Amino acid sequence: MERAARLIRNAKYRHDLIADDDIVRGIWPAVVGKPIARHTGRLRVVRATLVVEVEDAIWQRQLHALGHQIVERLQKLMGSAQIQDVEFRVGVPGRPPQRAQSSQSRAVLTDFQAGDEADMIQDPVLKKVYRLSRKRLSA
């Protein structure tokens, strides 16, 4: 069975159907393997060069050493020699996902805010200093 990339390459209106970037994105995990693909980000084709964003400089160095093998495998799977080079760039780290605060923890937080926050201070001397400084600021 022929690969989808070869069938799309031979299609008459392939540029209307799908861009080269999309083809490369689709076969990227097959080219480098899923474990490596998880450490790469955006892919884009600029002229005859594939630009790949990676997590950090260590991944950049390691993948740069494999660059020729990656290009050969990419050309083999795409069925064309359109991609001549691959360039790895360190991507801007994204903001990590944040956990939503549950309604129960919000209720606990509201109950805590209603009470005296100085009660959380274990040391009695520091607790007294905190309360006096808070009293001075509010006066």
Phi and psi in radians as a Rosetta constraint file:
Dihedral C 1 N 2 CA 2 C 2 CIRCULARHARMONIC -1.310 0.35
Dihedral N 2 CA 2 C 2 N 3 CIRCULARHARMONIC 2.597 0.35
Dihedral C 2 N 3 CA 3 C 3 CIRCULARHARMONIC -1.204 0.35
Dihedral N 3 CA 3 C 3 N 4 CIRCULARHARMONIC 2.617 0.35
Dihedral C 3 N 4 CA 4 C 4 CIRCULARHARMONIC -1.068 0.35
Dihedral N 4 CA 4 C 4 N 5 CIRCULARHARMONIC -0.592 0.35
Dihedral C 4 N 5 CA 5 C 5 CIRCULARHARMONIC -1.085 0.35
Dihedral N 5 CA 5 C 5 N 6 CIRCULARHARMONIC -0.680 0.35
Dihedral C 5 N 6 CA 6 C 6 CIRCULARHARMONIC -1.205 0.35
Dihedral N 6 CA 6 C 6 N 7 CIRCULARHARMONIC -0.692 0.35
Dihedral C 6 N 7 CA 7 C 7 CIRCULARHARMONIC -1.132 0.35
Dihedral N 7 CA 7 C 7 N 8 CIRCULARHARMONIC -0.741 0.35
Dihedral C 7 N 8 CA 8 C 8 CIRCULARHARMONIC -1.178 0.35
Dihedral N 8 CA 8 C 8 N 9 CIRCULARHARMONIC -0.647 0.35
Dihedral C 8 N 9 CA 9 C 9 CIRCULARHARMONIC -1.066 0.35
Dihedral N 9 CA 9 C 9 N 10 CIRCULARHARMONIC -0.661 0.35
Dihedral C 9 N 10 CA 10 C 10 CIRCULARHARMONIC -1.460 0.35
Dihedral N 10 CA 10 C 10 N 11 CIRCULARHARMONIC -0.137 0.35
Dihedral C 10 N 11 CA 11 C 11 CIRCULARHARMONIC -1.183 0.35
Dihedral N 11 CA 11 C 11 N 12 CIRCULARHARMONIC 2.552 0.35
Dihedral C 11 N 12 CA 12 C 12 CIRCULARHARMONIC -1.162 0.35
Dihedral N 12 CA 12 C 12 N 13 CIRCULARHARMONIC -0.710 0.35
Dihedral C 12 N 13 CA 13 C 13 CIRCULARHARMONIC -1.947 0.35
Dihedral N 13 CA 13 C 13 N 14 CIRCULARHARMONIC 0.707 0.35
Dihedral C 13 N 14 CA 14 C 14 CIRCULARHARMONIC -1.115 0.35
Dihedral N 14 CA 14 C 14 N 15 CIRCULARHARMONIC -0.590 0.35
Dihedral C 14 N 15 CA 15 C 15 CIRCULARHARMONIC -1.216 0.35
Dihedral N 15 CA 15 C 15 N 16 CIRCULARHARMONIC -0.429 0.35
Dihedral C 15 N 16 CA 16 C 16 CIRCULARHARMONIC -1.346 0.35
Dihedral N 16 CA 16 C 16 N 17 CIRCULARHARMONIC -0.496 0.35
Dihedral C 16 N 17 CA 17 C 17 CIRCULARHARMONIC -1.466 0.35
Dihedral N 17 CA 17 C 17 N 18 CIRCULARHARMONIC -0.867 0.35
Dihedral C 17 N 18 CA 18 C 18 CIRCULARHARMONIC -2.629 0.35
Dihedral N 18 CA 18 C 18 N 19 CIRCULARHARMONIC 2.453 0.35
Dihedral C 18 N 19 CA 19 C 19 CIRCULARHARMONIC -1.483 0.35
Dihedral N 19 CA 19 C 19 N 20 CIRCULARHARMONIC 2.801 0.35
Dihedral C 19 N 20 CA 20 C 20 CIRCULARHARMONIC -1.083 0.35
Dihedral N 20 CA 20 C 20 N 21 CIRCULARHARMONIC -0.619 0.35
Dihedral C 20 N 21 CA 21 C 21 CIRCULARHARMONIC -1.035 0.35
Dihedral N 21 CA 21 C 21 N 22 CIRCULARHARMONIC -0.723 0.35
Dihedral C 21 N 22 CA 22 C 22 CIRCULARHARMONIC -1.176 0.35
Dihedral N 22 CA 22 C 22 N 23 CIRCULARHARMONIC -0.658 0.35
Dihedral C 22 N 23 CA 23 C 23 CIRCULARHARMONIC -1.107 0.35
Dihedral N 23 CA 23 C 23 N 24 CIRCULARHARMONIC -0.799 0.35
Dihedral C 23 N 24 CA 24 C 24 CIRCULARHARMONIC -1.110 0.35
Dihedral N 24 CA 24 C 24 N 25 CIRCULARHARMONIC -0.740 0.35
Dihedral C 24 N 25 CA 25 C 25 CIRCULARHARMONIC -1.055 0.35
Dihedral N 25 CA 25 C 25 N 26 CIRCULARHARMONIC -0.664 0.35
Dihedral C 25 N 26 CA 26 C 26 CIRCULARHARMONIC -1.195 0.35
Dihedral N 26 CA 26 C 26 N 27 CIRCULARHARMONIC -0.639 0.35
Dihedral C 26 N 27 CA 27 C 27 CIRCULARHARMONIC -1.709 0.35
Dihedral N 27 CA 27 C 27 N 28 CIRCULARHARMONIC -0.040 0.35
Dihedral C 27 N 28 CA 28 C 28 CIRCULARHARMONIC -0.956 0.35
Dihedral N 28 CA 28 C 28 N 29 CIRCULARHARMONIC -0.819 0.35
Dihedral C 28 N 29 CA 29 C 29 CIRCULARHARMONIC -1.068 0.35
Dihedral N 29 CA 29 C 29 N 30 CIRCULARHARMONIC -0.547 0.35
Dihedral C 29 N 30 CA 30 C 30 CIRCULARHARMONIC -1.291 0.35
Dihedral N 30 CA 30 C 30 N 31 CIRCULARHARMONIC -0.504 0.35
Dihedral C 30 N 31 CA 31 C 31 CIRCULARHARMONIC -1.270 0.35
Dihedral N 31 CA 31 C 31 N 32 CIRCULARHARMONIC -0.875 0.35
Dihedral C 31 N 32 CA 32 C 32 CIRCULARHARMONIC -1.844 0.35
Dihedral N 32 CA 32 C 32 N 33 CIRCULARHARMONIC -0.211 0.35
Dihedral C 32 N 33 CA 33 C 33 CIRCULARHARMONIC 1.664 0.35
Dihedral N 33 CA 33 C 33 N 34 CIRCULARHARMONIC 2.622 0.35
Dihedral C 33 N 34 CA 34 C 34 CIRCULARHARMONIC -1.102 0.35
Dihedral N 34 CA 34 C 34 N 35 CIRCULARHARMONIC -0.716 0.35
Dihedral C 34 N 35 CA 35 C 35 CIRCULARHARMONIC -1.054 0.35
Dihedral N 35 CA 35 C 35 N 36 CIRCULARHARMONIC -0.715 0.35
Dihedral C 35 N 36 CA 36 C 36 CIRCULARHARMONIC -1.285 0.35
Dihedral N 36 CA 36 C 36 N 37 CIRCULARHARMONIC -0.668 0.35
Dihedral C 36 N 37 CA 37 C 37 CIRCULARHARMONIC -1.053 0.35
Dihedral N 37 CA 37 C 37 N 38 CIRCULARHARMONIC -0.513 0.35
Dihedral C 37 N 38 CA 38 C 38 CIRCULARHARMONIC -1.179 0.35
Dihedral N 38 CA 38 C 38 N 39 CIRCULARHARMONIC -0.394 0.35
Dihedral C 38 N 39 CA 39 C 39 CIRCULARHARMONIC -1.671 0.35
Dihedral N 39 CA 39 C 39 N 40 CIRCULARHARMONIC 0.103 0.35
Dihedral C 39 N 40 CA 40 C 40 CIRCULARHARMONIC -1.962 0.35
Dihedral N 40 CA 40 C 40 N 41 CIRCULARHARMONIC 2.714 0.35
Dihedral C 40 N 41 CA 41 C 41 CIRCULARHARMONIC -1.958 0.35
Dihedral N 41 CA 41 C 41 N 42 CIRCULARHARMONIC -2.219 0.35
Dihedral C 41 N 42 CA 42 C 42 CIRCULARHARMONIC -1.115 0.35
Dihedral N 42 CA 42 C 42 N 43 CIRCULARHARMONIC 2.504 0.35
Dihedral C 42 N 43 CA 43 C 43 CIRCULARHARMONIC -2.114 0.35
Dihedral N 43 CA 43 C 43 N 44 CIRCULARHARMONIC 2.398 0.35
Dihedral C 43 N 44 CA 44 C 44 CIRCULARHARMONIC -2.627 0.35
Dihedral N 44 CA 44 C 44 N 45 CIRCULARHARMONIC 2.602 0.35
Dihedral C 44 N 45 CA 45 C 45 CIRCULARHARMONIC -1.760 0.35
Dihedral N 45 CA 45 C 45 N 46 CIRCULARHARMONIC 2.153 0.35
Dihedral C 45 N 46 CA 46 C 46 CIRCULARHARMONIC -2.096 0.35
Dihedral N 46 CA 46 C 46 N 47 CIRCULARHARMONIC 1.909 0.35
Dihedral C 46 N 47 CA 47 C 47 CIRCULARHARMONIC 0.987 0.35
Dihedral N 47 CA 47 C 47 N 48 CIRCULARHARMONIC -1.989 0.35
Dihedral C 47 N 48 CA 48 C 48 CIRCULARHARMONIC -1.894 0.35
Dihedral N 48 CA 48 C 48 N 49 CIRCULARHARMONIC 0.307 0.35
Dihedral C 48 N 49 CA 49 C 49 CIRCULARHARMONIC -2.037 0.35
Dihedral N 49 CA 49 C 49 N 50 CIRCULARHARMONIC 2.329 0.35
Dihedral C 49 N 50 CA 50 C 50 CIRCULARHARMONIC -1.612 0.35
Dihedral N 50 CA 50 C 50 N 51 CIRCULARHARMONIC 2.123 0.35
Dihedral C 50 N 51 CA 51 C 51 CIRCULARHARMONIC -1.784 0.35
Dihedral N 51 CA 51 C 51 N 52 CIRCULARHARMONIC 2.143 0.35
Dihedral C 51 N 52 CA 52 C 52 CIRCULARHARMONIC -2.109 0.35
Dihedral N 52 CA 52 C 52 N 53 CIRCULARHARMONIC 2.269 0.35
Dihedral C 52 N 53 CA 53 C 53 CIRCULARHARMONIC -1.565 0.35
Dihedral N 53 CA 53 C 53 N 54 CIRCULARHARMONIC 2.356 0.35
Dihedral C 53 N 54 CA 54 C 54 CIRCULARHARMONIC -2.114 0.35
Dihedral N 54 CA 54 C 54 N 55 CIRCULARHARMONIC 2.913 0.35
Dihedral C 54 N 55 CA 55 C 55 CIRCULARHARMONIC -1.144 0.35
Dihedral N 55 CA 55 C 55 N 56 CIRCULARHARMONIC -0.823 0.35
Dihedral C 55 N 56 CA 56 C 56 CIRCULARHARMONIC -2.654 0.35
Dihedral N 56 CA 56 C 56 N 57 CIRCULARHARMONIC 3.140 0.35
Dihedral C 56 N 57 CA 57 C 57 CIRCULARHARMONIC -1.163 0.35
Dihedral N 57 CA 57 C 57 N 58 CIRCULARHARMONIC -0.490 0.35
Dihedral C 57 N 58 CA 58 C 58 CIRCULARHARMONIC -1.149 0.35
Dihedral N 58 CA 58 C 58 N 59 CIRCULARHARMONIC -0.815 0.35
Dihedral C 58 N 59 CA 59 C 59 CIRCULARHARMONIC -1.117 0.35
Dihedral N 59 CA 59 C 59 N 60 CIRCULARHARMONIC -0.636 0.35
Dihedral C 59 N 60 CA 60 C 60 CIRCULARHARMONIC -1.059 0.35
Dihedral N 60 CA 60 C 60 N 61 CIRCULARHARMONIC -0.823 0.35
Dihedral C 60 N 61 CA 61 C 61 CIRCULARHARMONIC -1.118 0.35
Dihedral N 61 CA 61 C 61 N 62 CIRCULARHARMONIC -0.780 0.35
Dihedral C 61 N 62 CA 62 C 62 CIRCULARHARMONIC -1.128 0.35
Dihedral N 62 CA 62 C 62 N 63 CIRCULARHARMONIC -0.760 0.35
Dihedral C 62 N 63 CA 63 C 63 CIRCULARHARMONIC -1.294 0.35
Dihedral N 63 CA 63 C 63 N 64 CIRCULARHARMONIC -0.520 0.35
Dihedral C 63 N 64 CA 64 C 64 CIRCULARHARMONIC -1.074 0.35
Dihedral N 64 CA 64 C 64 N 65 CIRCULARHARMONIC -0.649 0.35
Dihedral C 64 N 65 CA 65 C 65 CIRCULARHARMONIC -1.137 0.35
Dihedral N 65 CA 65 C 65 N 66 CIRCULARHARMONIC -0.483 0.35
Dihedral C 65 N 66 CA 66 C 66 CIRCULARHARMONIC -1.670 0.35
Dihedral N 66 CA 66 C 66 N 67 CIRCULARHARMONIC 0.142 0.35
Dihedral C 66 N 67 CA 67 C 67 CIRCULARHARMONIC -0.947 0.35
Dihedral N 67 CA 67 C 67 N 68 CIRCULARHARMONIC -0.819 0.35
Dihedral C 67 N 68 CA 68 C 68 CIRCULARHARMONIC -1.138 0.35
Dihedral N 68 CA 68 C 68 N 69 CIRCULARHARMONIC -0.688 0.35
Dihedral C 68 N 69 CA 69 C 69 CIRCULARHARMONIC -1.153 0.35
Dihedral N 69 CA 69 C 69 N 70 CIRCULARHARMONIC -0.676 0.35
Dihedral C 69 N 70 CA 70 C 70 CIRCULARHARMONIC -1.138 0.35
Dihedral N 70 CA 70 C 70 N 71 CIRCULARHARMONIC -0.757 0.35
Dihedral C 70 N 71 CA 71 C 71 CIRCULARHARMONIC -1.097 0.35
Dihedral N 71 CA 71 C 71 N 72 CIRCULARHARMONIC -0.770 0.35
Dihedral C 71 N 72 CA 72 C 72 CIRCULARHARMONIC -1.069 0.35
Dihedral N 72 CA 72 C 72 N 73 CIRCULARHARMONIC -0.777 0.35
Dihedral C 72 N 73 CA 73 C 73 CIRCULARHARMONIC -1.168 0.35
Dihedral N 73 CA 73 C 73 N 74 CIRCULARHARMONIC -0.674 0.35
Dihedral C 73 N 74 CA 74 C 74 CIRCULARHARMONIC -1.109 0.35
Dihedral N 74 CA 74 C 74 N 75 CIRCULARHARMONIC -0.776 0.35
Dihedral C 74 N 75 CA 75 C 75 CIRCULARHARMONIC -1.111 0.35
Dihedral N 75 CA 75 C 75 N 76 CIRCULARHARMONIC -0.685 0.35
Dihedral C 75 N 76 CA 76 C 76 CIRCULARHARMONIC -1.136 0.35
Dihedral N 76 CA 76 C 76 N 77 CIRCULARHARMONIC -0.788 0.35
Dihedral C 76 N 77 CA 77 C 77 CIRCULARHARMONIC -1.283 0.35
Dihedral N 77 CA 77 C 77 N 78 CIRCULARHARMONIC -0.558 0.35
Dihedral C 77 N 78 CA 78 C 78 CIRCULARHARMONIC -1.369 0.35
Dihedral N 78 CA 78 C 78 N 79 CIRCULARHARMONIC -0.451 0.35
Dihedral C 78 N 79 CA 79 C 79 CIRCULARHARMONIC 1.388 0.35
Dihedral N 79 CA 79 C 79 N 80 CIRCULARHARMONIC 0.273 0.35
Dihedral C 79 N 80 CA 80 C 80 CIRCULARHARMONIC -2.585 0.35
Dihedral N 80 CA 80 C 80 N 81 CIRCULARHARMONIC 2.808 0.35
Dihedral C 80 N 81 CA 81 C 81 CIRCULARHARMONIC -1.787 0.35
Dihedral N 81 CA 81 C 81 N 82 CIRCULARHARMONIC 0.552 0.35
Dihedral C 81 N 82 CA 82 C 82 CIRCULARHARMONIC -1.118 0.35
Dihedral N 82 CA 82 C 82 N 83 CIRCULARHARMONIC -0.719 0.35
Dihedral C 82 N 83 CA 83 C 83 CIRCULARHARMONIC -1.504 0.35
Dihedral N 83 CA 83 C 83 N 84 CIRCULARHARMONIC 2.068 0.35
Dihedral C 83 N 84 CA 84 C 84 CIRCULARHARMONIC -1.822 0.35
Dihedral N 84 CA 84 C 84 N 85 CIRCULARHARMONIC -0.377 0.35
Dihedral C 84 N 85 CA 85 C 85 CIRCULARHARMONIC -2.596 0.35
Dihedral N 85 CA 85 C 85 N 86 CIRCULARHARMONIC 2.786 0.35
Dihedral C 85 N 86 CA 86 C 86 CIRCULARHARMONIC -2.284 0.35
Dihedral N 86 CA 86 C 86 N 87 CIRCULARHARMONIC 2.394 0.35
Dihedral C 86 N 87 CA 87 C 87 CIRCULARHARMONIC -2.178 0.35
Dihedral N 87 CA 87 C 87 N 88 CIRCULARHARMONIC 2.293 0.35
Dihedral C 87 N 88 CA 88 C 88 CIRCULARHARMONIC -1.876 0.35
Dihedral N 88 CA 88 C 88 N 89 CIRCULARHARMONIC 2.224 0.35
Dihedral C 88 N 89 CA 89 C 89 CIRCULARHARMONIC -2.136 0.35
Dihedral N 89 CA 89 C 89 N 90 CIRCULARHARMONIC 2.525 0.35
Dihedral C 89 N 90 CA 90 C 90 CIRCULARHARMONIC -1.318 0.35
Dihedral N 90 CA 90 C 90 N 91 CIRCULARHARMONIC 2.125 0.35
Dihedral C 90 N 91 CA 91 C 91 CIRCULARHARMONIC -1.440 0.35
Dihedral N 91 CA 91 C 91 N 92 CIRCULARHARMONIC 2.816 0.35
Dihedral C 91 N 92 CA 92 C 92 CIRCULARHARMONIC -1.314 0.35
Dihedral N 92 CA 92 C 92 N 93 CIRCULARHARMONIC 2.187 0.35
Dihedral C 92 N 93 CA 93 C 93 CIRCULARHARMONIC -1.126 0.35
Dihedral N 93 CA 93 C 93 N 94 CIRCULARHARMONIC 2.318 0.35
Dihedral C 93 N 94 CA 94 C 94 CIRCULARHARMONIC -1.401 0.35
Dihedral N 94 CA 94 C 94 N 95 CIRCULARHARMONIC 2.906 0.35
Dihedral C 94 N 95 CA 95 C 95 CIRCULARHARMONIC -1.300 0.35
Dihedral N 95 CA 95 C 95 N 96 CIRCULARHARMONIC 2.245 0.35
Dihedral C 95 N 96 CA 96 C 96 CIRCULARHARMONIC -1.179 0.35
Dihedral N 96 CA 96 C 96 N 97 CIRCULARHARMONIC 2.663 0.35
Dihedral C 96 N 97 CA 97 C 97 CIRCULARHARMONIC -1.115 0.35
Dihedral N 97 CA 97 C 97 N 98 CIRCULARHARMONIC 2.505 0.35
Dihedral C 97 N 98 CA 98 C 98 CIRCULARHARMONIC -1.911 0.35
Dihedral N 98 CA 98 C 98 N 99 CIRCULARHARMONIC 2.564 0.35
Dihedral C 98 N 99 CA 99 C 99 CIRCULARHARMONIC -1.451 0.35
Dihedral N 99 CA 99 C 99 N 100 CIRCULARHARMONIC 2.450 0.35
Dihedral C 99 N 100 CA 100 C 100 CIRCULARHARMONIC -1.310 0.35
Dihedral N 100 CA 100 C 100 N 101 CIRCULARHARMONIC 2.516 0.35
Dihedral C 100 N 101 CA 101 C 101 CIRCULARHARMONIC -1.450 0.35
Dihedral N 101 CA 101 C 101 N 102 CIRCULARHARMONIC 2.252 0.35
Dihedral C 101 N 102 CA 102 C 102 CIRCULARHARMONIC -1.270 0.35
Dihedral N 102 CA 102 C 102 N 103 CIRCULARHARMONIC 2.768 0.35
Dihedral C 102 N 103 CA 103 C 103 CIRCULARHARMONIC -1.141 0.35
Dihedral N 103 CA 103 C 103 N 104 CIRCULARHARMONIC -0.544 0.35
Dihedral C 103 N 104 CA 104 C 104 CIRCULARHARMONIC -1.166 0.35
Dihedral N 104 CA 104 C 104 N 105 CIRCULARHARMONIC -0.745 0.35
Dihedral C 104 N 105 CA 105 C 105 CIRCULARHARMONIC -1.211 0.35
Dihedral N 105 CA 105 C 105 N 106 CIRCULARHARMONIC -0.537 0.35
Dihedral C 105 N 106 CA 106 C 106 CIRCULARHARMONIC -1.144 0.35
Dihedral N 106 CA 106 C 106 N 107 CIRCULARHARMONIC -0.679 0.35
Dihedral C 106 N 107 CA 107 C 107 CIRCULARHARMONIC -1.142 0.35
Dihedral N 107 CA 107 C 107 N 108 CIRCULARHARMONIC -0.726 0.35
Dihedral C 107 N 108 CA 108 C 108 CIRCULARHARMONIC -1.104 0.35
Dihedral N 108 CA 108 C 108 N 109 CIRCULARHARMONIC -0.733 0.35
Dihedral C 108 N 109 CA 109 C 109 CIRCULARHARMONIC -1.106 0.35
Dihedral N 109 CA 109 C 109 N 110 CIRCULARHARMONIC -0.713 0.35
Dihedral C 109 N 110 CA 110 C 110 CIRCULARHARMONIC -1.184 0.35
Dihedral N 110 CA 110 C 110 N 111 CIRCULARHARMONIC -0.686 0.35
Dihedral C 110 N 111 CA 111 C 111 CIRCULARHARMONIC -1.114 0.35
Dihedral N 111 CA 111 C 111 N 112 CIRCULARHARMONIC -0.685 0.35
Dihedral C 111 N 112 CA 112 C 112 CIRCULARHARMONIC -1.149 0.35
Dihedral N 112 CA 112 C 112 N 113 CIRCULARHARMONIC -0.735 0.35
Dihedral C 112 N 113 CA 113 C 113 CIRCULARHARMONIC -1.160 0.35
Dihedral N 113 CA 113 C 113 N 114 CIRCULARHARMONIC -0.495 0.35
Dihedral C 113 N 114 CA 114 C 114 CIRCULARHARMONIC -1.210 0.35
Dihedral N 114 CA 114 C 114 N 115 CIRCULARHARMONIC -0.559 0.35
Dihedral C 114 N 115 CA 115 C 115 CIRCULARHARMONIC -1.451 0.35
Dihedral N 115 CA 115 C 115 N 116 CIRCULARHARMONIC -2.992 0.35
Dihedral C 115 N 116 CA 116 C 116 CIRCULARHARMONIC -1.528 0.35
Dihedral N 116 CA 116 C 116 N 117 CIRCULARHARMONIC 2.117 0.35
Dihedral C 116 N 117 CA 117 C 117 CIRCULARHARMONIC -1.228 0.35
Dihedral N 117 CA 117 C 117 N 118 CIRCULARHARMONIC -0.268 0.35
Dihedral C 117 N 118 CA 118 C 118 CIRCULARHARMONIC -1.217 0.35
Dihedral N 118 CA 118 C 118 N 119 CIRCULARHARMONIC -0.323 0.35
Dihedral C 118 N 119 CA 119 C 119 CIRCULARHARMONIC -1.134 0.35
Dihedral N 119 CA 119 C 119 N 120 CIRCULARHARMONIC -0.330 0.35
Dihedral C 119 N 120 CA 120 C 120 CIRCULARHARMONIC -1.353 0.35
Dihedral N 120 CA 120 C 120 N 121 CIRCULARHARMONIC -0.291 0.35
Dihedral C 120 N 121 CA 121 C 121 CIRCULARHARMONIC -1.371 0.35
Dihedral N 121 CA 121 C 121 N 122 CIRCULARHARMONIC 2.124 0.35
Dihedral C 121 N 122 CA 122 C 122 CIRCULARHARMONIC -1.331 0.35
Dihedral N 122 CA 122 C 122 N 123 CIRCULARHARMONIC -0.693 0.35
Dihedral C 122 N 123 CA 123 C 123 CIRCULARHARMONIC -1.294 0.35
Dihedral N 123 CA 123 C 123 N 124 CIRCULARHARMONIC 2.138 0.35
Dihedral C 123 N 124 CA 124 C 124 CIRCULARHARMONIC -1.138 0.35
Dihedral N 124 CA 124 C 124 N 125 CIRCULARHARMONIC -0.590 0.35
Dihedral C 124 N 125 CA 125 C 125 CIRCULARHARMONIC -1.192 0.35
Dihedral N 125 CA 125 C 125 N 126 CIRCULARHARMONIC -0.824 0.35
Dihedral C 125 N 126 CA 126 C 126 CIRCULARHARMONIC -1.116 0.35
Dihedral N 126 CA 126 C 126 N 127 CIRCULARHARMONIC -0.608 0.35
Dihedral C 126 N 127 CA 127 C 127 CIRCULARHARMONIC -1.097 0.35
Dihedral N 127 CA 127 C 127 N 128 CIRCULARHARMONIC -0.753 0.35
Dihedral C 127 N 128 CA 128 C 128 CIRCULARHARMONIC -1.136 0.35
Dihedral N 128 CA 128 C 128 N 129 CIRCULARHARMONIC -0.765 0.35
Dihedral C 128 N 129 CA 129 C 129 CIRCULARHARMONIC -1.068 0.35
Dihedral N 129 CA 129 C 129 N 130 CIRCULARHARMONIC -0.741 0.35
Dihedral C 129 N 130 CA 130 C 130 CIRCULARHARMONIC -1.090 0.35
Dihedral N 130 CA 130 C 130 N 131 CIRCULARHARMONIC -0.811 0.35
Dihedral C 130 N 131 CA 131 C 131 CIRCULARHARMONIC -1.119 0.35
Dihedral N 131 CA 131 C 131 N 132 CIRCULARHARMONIC -0.702 0.35
Dihedral C 131 N 132 CA 132 C 132 CIRCULARHARMONIC -1.148 0.35
Dihedral N 132 CA 132 C 132 N 133 CIRCULARHARMONIC -0.722 0.35
Dihedral C 132 N 133 CA 133 C 133 CIRCULARHARMONIC -1.185 0.35
Dihedral N 133 CA 133 C 133 N 134 CIRCULARHARMONIC -0.629 0.35
Dihedral C 133 N 134 CA 134 C 134 CIRCULARHARMONIC -1.168 0.35
Dihedral N 134 CA 134 C 134 N 135 CIRCULARHARMONIC -0.649 0.35
Dihedral C 134 N 135 CA 135 C 135 CIRCULARHARMONIC -1.165 0.35
Dihedral N 135 CA 135 C 135 N 136 CIRCULARHARMONIC -0.718 0.35
Dihedral C 135 N 136 CA 136 C 136 CIRCULARHARMONIC -1.103 0.35
Dihedral N 136 CA 136 C 136 N 137 CIRCULARHARMONIC -0.705 0.35
Dihedral C 136 N 137 CA 137 C 137 CIRCULARHARMONIC -1.185 0.35
Dihedral N 137 CA 137 C 137 N 138 CIRCULARHARMONIC -0.592 0.35
Dihedral C 137 N 138 CA 138 C 138 CIRCULARHARMONIC -1.419 0.35
Dihedral N 138 CA 138 C 138 N 139 CIRCULARHARMONIC -0.283 0.35
